[in-house]
Amino acid sequence: MNILIADDERAIREGIKRTILQAFPEHAVDVAETTAEAAELLGSKRFDLVLTDILMPGISGLEFMRMSKHRYPFVKWVVISAHNEFSYAQEAVRLGARDYLLKPIGKKRLAELIGELEEEIRQEKSLFREEELLKSNLKYLREGVFQRLASGLDTGNLSLEPFIEDYPRFHLILVQLDAGERNANLEHFIMENVLSELIDRCGGGFVVSYDRQSVLGLFKPASPAKLEQLQQQLKEHMNHYLRVPYQIRVSGESNDIRSVPQMISGMRKPSPVKLTEPAKGTGETAIDIALDYINEHYNEDLSLERVASVVFLNPVYFSQLFKQKTGQGYKEYVISLRLEHAKKLLQNPSFRLAEIAEQIGYQDMRHFTQVFRKKFGLTPTEYRMQQESTVK
């Protein structure tokens, strides 16, 4: 079994690798420090299982999982987290994670899980997975032929008839980055997987890597309106995830697969259309949206991770942006907001303390009292009595 461990903490990823190899020396285990490294490995080798931390540099582990599942449907996923956060676990399960492990991970539990998944994968392979893998391999072979064709290389004796039959009319979609000399592995992974998912959602076709900073899609829209829909959604996703300038170019409709090299040559010519810059202030706009959300939902579960997911940001990156924008740490801001609401409610003598605590998002009245005293130097009861005496 081929296993990939993605975690930015060296001690964690090496510890997991060591535990797995001690119990299952026959397995092959790769490790990645970032989602960029994990994405590169996932594209270069067939993995059976990926264990990913949630708080990864670049994009979150959950986003990495969501993007990868469309292109790598046979991979099993296990999510690792240092936070016992229900919304995280819920989202991981929704995305199809096989399990959710909390740090520190017990060696016995990890070995048991790997054993269970090994047996599960073995049974799947014996029942139906080989047939599906064959279909998948044929798909990759076809994409390889198209990649050579698009690059102007000889396709040898491989026939283009399947393309002609399946795609009598098609468009080409070229997404290009302007990342300079920087490593754009993660951005490339995002482009490839997002475009692939949108193509399947809006019609048919596939995506290939054209070069280090470009991906190329062959697209047969389900209807004329689907082409415009794909372009709009693709731009929205790129604006969300990319941090470097990019450009999306779409060809006119063609009915000649052999003309693809000439079409691409025309699409790659210098154009007066400027590269799309990631919107200036995108992070700031995201924080504005988050602040509105917090103000509306201050009495609900407002974990950092949940609010970061609302604005599609990595929790670590979101936390940094939040402090830059507000001058306060996220937790400090939420506590202050809730307690200001509590002060208003305390002025109404008909509300019991337990009711006020619940209304501002605290299920435990004792915890509410402790937080209130730490912030204002008074208990809620003392504050209420002080306000009543001031009024008199």
N, C-alpha and C positions, 0 to 999 in steps of 0.2 A: 504494500500500500504506500502511495506517495502522499506525504503530509507537508503542508505549508503552515508555518507559525508566523503571524504578523503581530509584533508588539514592539513598541518603542523603548521598552525597558529591557536592557540587555540581560539582567539577572532573571527576569521572568521568561523571556523566550528561550534562553539557554537552559534554564531549569526545566521547562516543559519538554524541550528536546531531549535532555538527559534522561528524564523520567520515562519518556516513550521508548527510547532506545534500550534502556535497561530492561524494560518489560517485553519489548518487541524488537529485538536486534535486527530482524529481517526487513523492517520498514525503512524507507528512505525519507529523511526529514530535512527540509530546507527552512531557513529562517529569513525574515525581512524586518528591518527596523522602521521602514516607512511604507505607506500605501503605494508610493511610486515604485519601490523595490518589489513589493508584493505583486503589483500589477505586471511588472516586467517578467517576473518568474511565472506567474499564472499564464502568460501568453507564450512562454517558451517551453513549458513542460506540462504533461497531463497529470493533474493532481486529483486524488480521490477525496481528500479532506483538507479544509482550511480552518485553522483556529485563529481568530482575529480579535485583537483588543478593540474596544469601542473608541477610546480617545487616542486616535492615531494622527500624526502630523499629516497635513494635506487635506484629505477628506476623512470623515469618520468611518469607523469600521462598518457601521450599518450601511452607509452610503456605498462603501466599497463592495459590500455584499450585494446590495440591491442592483448595482450596475453590472456586477459579474454574473449574476444568476441567469440572465437572458442568454449570454454567450457561452456560459459553462454550466449547462443545466444539470450535469451529473455530479457535480461537486457537492459534497456534504459540508455544512458549515456549523461551527461552534463559536459562539460569541463569549468573549472574556471581558469582565469588568471589575473595577474596584468598588463600584457603587451598587448597592442593593436597591436599584431603582426600577420600580414596577413598569413604568412606561417604556424603559429600555427593553426589558424582558418581553413585554407585550409586542413591541415593534419587531424584535428579533424573531419571535415566533411567527408573527404575521409574514415576515419575509422568508420563512422556511428554515430557520435555524434549528439544528437538531438538538442543541442544548445551550444553556446559559450558565457559565461558570463564574463564580465570584472569587476574586483574589483574597487571600492566598489560596491557591488551588491545591487541594489535598492530593498526594501522590496516588493513594488508593483509589479515589474517585476518578482521577484522570485515567489510570490504567483500566479501570472497569469500563469507562466510556469508550476508550479506544478499542477495547475488545468487543464491545457491543456493535460499534460502527464497522469494525472489520468483518464481523459475521453478517451484518446487514448488507454491506457492499458485495460480499461473496455471493450471497443468495440472489441479489439483484442481477449480478453478472450471469449466474447460471440460468436464471429465468428468462430475462428479456434484454438485459443491458448490452449483450454482444451485438444483437441485431441493431439496436439503436446506435451503438458506437460505430457500426459499419456505415449506417446512414450519415452519421456525423463526419466520419472520415471522408466519405464521398463528397460531402458538402465542402470540407476543407480543401479537397483536391480540386473541386470546381473553382473555388475562390483562388487557389494557387494559379490555375490556368488563366483566370481573368486578370490576376495581378501581373503576370508576365505579358499578357496582351496589352494591358494598360500602359506598361512601361516600355512598350515597343520591342519586347524581346520575342524570340522565336518560341512558338508553342509546340514545336515538334510535330509528332503524329497525333497529338491530342485534338479531338474534333471540337469544333465550335457549334455543332448542330444542337446540342442540348440548350445552349444559350439562346439560339435562334428560335427554338420551339417554345421555351419558357418565357422569353422576353421579346416578343415580336415588336414591341414598342417600349421605349424606356427613356429615362432621364439619368444624367450623371450628376452627382452632388459631390463637390470637392470642398473640404473644410481645411483651411491652412492656418497655421500659427505663425506668428512672428516672434519667436522666443529667443532669437539671437543665438549665442553660444551656450545658453543655460540648458540644463538637462530638462527635457519636456516629456519624460516618460509618463508621468501622471496625467498631464494634459492630453497626451496622445491616447492613453487608456480611456479617459473620460469621453473624448470625441468619438472614438471607435465604438464604445459600448452604447452611448446615448444615441448616436445615429443609427446603429443597428436595431435598437429597440423601437425607435420611431418609424423606421422603414417597415418593420413587421407590423406595427400598429396601423400604419396608414396605407398599406398595400402589400407589396412583395419586393424581394430583392436581397441584397447582401452588402457587406462592407469589407473593404480590404485596406491594409496599411499601404499607402502609396510611397511615402518616404518618412524620414525621421520627424517631420513636422506637418505631415498631411495625411488625411484619410480620404478614401474615395468610396462613394456609395453608388451602386446601380439600383435604380428605383423604378418600379412599375406601380404607379398610384392606382388605388382602388377606384378613384373617381377624380375628375379634374380638380375638385376642391381640395382633395387630399394633399396635392403638391404644395399648395399655399399653406395648408395647416401644418405640414411637416416643417416647412421653412420657418414659420412663426414659432413653433414649439422648440425647434432646434436652436434658434437664436435665444429664446428665453433660458434654455438650459445652459447654453454656453456662457451667457451673462452671469448666471448663478455660480458656475463652477470655475471658469477660467480666470486667471489673473494676468494674462498676457493678451496683446492684440491678436485678433483672428479675422478671417474672412470666409464667408460662405458663398460659393459660386454654384449656380445651377444651370445646366445646359438646356437647350431646347429639346424637344422630343426627337428621337431618332428611331429608325427601324433597321439599322445596319450595325450589328455588333462589331464588324470589322473596322468600322470608322472610329472606334473608341480612342485609339492613339491620337488621331487628328483632332478629335473633340477635346481631349485633355490638353493638347498643345495650345489650342485656342483659349481654353479656360485659364491656362497658366500664364498667358501673356500679360505684361504690365497693364494695369487698368487705372483709369482716373478715379475709380471708386476706392475710397480709403478703407484701410483695415478698421474693423470695429474695435474700439478701445473698450476695455471693461469700464463700465460706467463710473465716472469719478464720483466718489462719495457713496459707492454701492454699499460699503460696510456701514457708513453713517445712516443711510436710508434704512438698512436692515435693523439698526438699533432703534430708529424712530418707530418702525413697525413693532419691534419687540416691546418698546415702552407703552405703546397703545394697548398691546395685548396684555401686558402686566397690569395696567390700570383697569382693564375690563375684567380680568380674571384673578385679581389679587387674593381672593378668598378660596382659590382652588390650589391644586398641586402645581407649584411654580418652581420645580427643580430647574437648575441651570440647563440640564440636558434637554428637558422638554421644550423650553423657550427657544433654545438654540435651534432645535429641529423645526420650529415654526418658521424661522427665517432661513432655513437651509444652510446653516453655518456649523462648522466644527465647534464643539463646546469650548475648547481651549481658545480658539481664535475669537469666538463670540465674547468670551470673558474679557479678553484683552481690549477688544473694540468697545465693549460696554463701559469699561473703566475710563478709556480715553474720552468717550462721549459724555459721561455723566460725572466723572470725577469720583465715583464711588464704586466699590466692589459690588458685584451682582447681589450677593446675599445681604450685604448691608443696605442696599437700595430697597430690596423687597421688605426687609424687616421695618425700615423707616416708614415705608408706604403703609404697611399694615397697621403700624402703631399710631400713625396719624389718624387713620380711620377709627381706631379703637378709642382715641381721645374724644372724637366727636360722639361716638356711641355712648361713652361713659357719662356724658352730660344728660343722657336720658335715664332717669332713675328706674324706669319700668323694665329696663334690660338687665337681666342677671349676668354676672361675670361669665358664666359658662356659655351663655348665648352669644355674648360679644366675642369671646374667644373663637367660637365656631364660625361666626359671621366673617371674621377676618382671616380664617384659614388655619386656626390652631385647634386641633381636636383635644389636646391636653391642656386644661385650664392652668395647671401648675407650671407648665412650660411657658404659657402665655404670661403668667405673673412674673416669672424669672426674667424673661426677655424684656418686659415692660420696665421692671425695676432697674435692670442693667442700663437701659436707654435713658430713663428719666430720673432715676434716683428715688422713685416712689413706687409702691405697689399700685395696681389699678384702683383698689379700694381707697387708699390714701389720696390718690389723685382725684377721685370722685368727691371725697369729703372736702378736699381743698377747694375744688370748684364750687361746691355748694356753699361753703362759708364765704367765698368771694362774692357770690351772687347776693347773699344776705347782707 
